[in-house]
Amino acid sequence: MMRLIRLALPLLAVAGLALGSYAAMQARRPATAATPLTEPATAPFASYIGGSGQVEPPGRMVAIGAQVGGVATEVAVRPGDRVAAGDVLFRLDDRVARATRDQRAAEVAVYRAQVPEAEVALADYRQQLRNAEAVKDRRAVSAEEVAKRRYAVQLYEAKLATAQAQVAAAESSLQEAEAELQRLAITAPFAATVLQVNVRPGEYVSAAALDTPLIRLGRLGKLNLRVQVDENDAWRFDDGAAGWAYVRGNRDLSSPLRHLYTEPYVTPKTSLTSDSTERVDTRVLEAVFEIEDDSLPVHVGQLLDVFIEAPPLGSSGGMVPVARAEP
């Protein structure tokens, strides 16, 4: 038995060494490149700036929130709906606001009714004053009586002014109550497409700033493409340069781009996920293009491969170099 063990130990050592050597050789072999599912897009320009662009509606997406907190009682839209300016998007519980509005309306009615009453009384005292002043014989109407009637006219003029001021104050309170009621019906600020709905009936809606907007709207029109140009290539970018975008996953789907504007402030690069808090060290120049082909099957938020015509890396980009002084 011991003899077999002595013979087996060297064999096991040799086998372990061979296995270790084979594993080391396999680890040193370069990894086999994965075959892409689709062929990548090819730049249509001899010299270009490449990057990614995010599809967005004209004028960017608009996040809709609530001015006051409350429970949502109605959501009137769904993703994909088109709305006109002033259309209701969703409503909050407005029972208390309606009761307040009705109370203010009743107060306005009461104060308005007091104005004709004050006007009639004032007209009566004015007539009495005119009658007293028309009497020539001071023995018939004393000066004291005339003065009392004059003071009565002044008193009811003040009462009429008070009644009119009360009406104005009540109407202002009614307008305030109407405004509070209208704030509970959140409406579209312009004609748009509903991109996203994140509120449901019965949910409590907060008036605070939210990471996820209650509703996202996009203006109507041709889709835009926001392209981030790396700061290392910013000197090569020209506002009038031609651009071309390709749909990821199918390079046969593409569209020419028309430059709309360039934001002149160079900002830290985002990950193009619509989250402004995701940053990296690189800074970028953001250029916005219009996707000219309306039939391109893309959606807001989608990433496209973008190529922008640019001068070669070795060129000066049309700039005259400044001569340096000899030391």
Helices and strands as residue ranges (DSSP letters): H 2-28, E 48-56, E 61-64, E 70-75, E 82-83, E 88-92, H 95-134, H 143-183, E 185-187, E 192-197, E 204-205, E 215-219, E 224-230, G 234-236, E 243-247, E 250-262, E 267-270, E 279-291, E 303-309
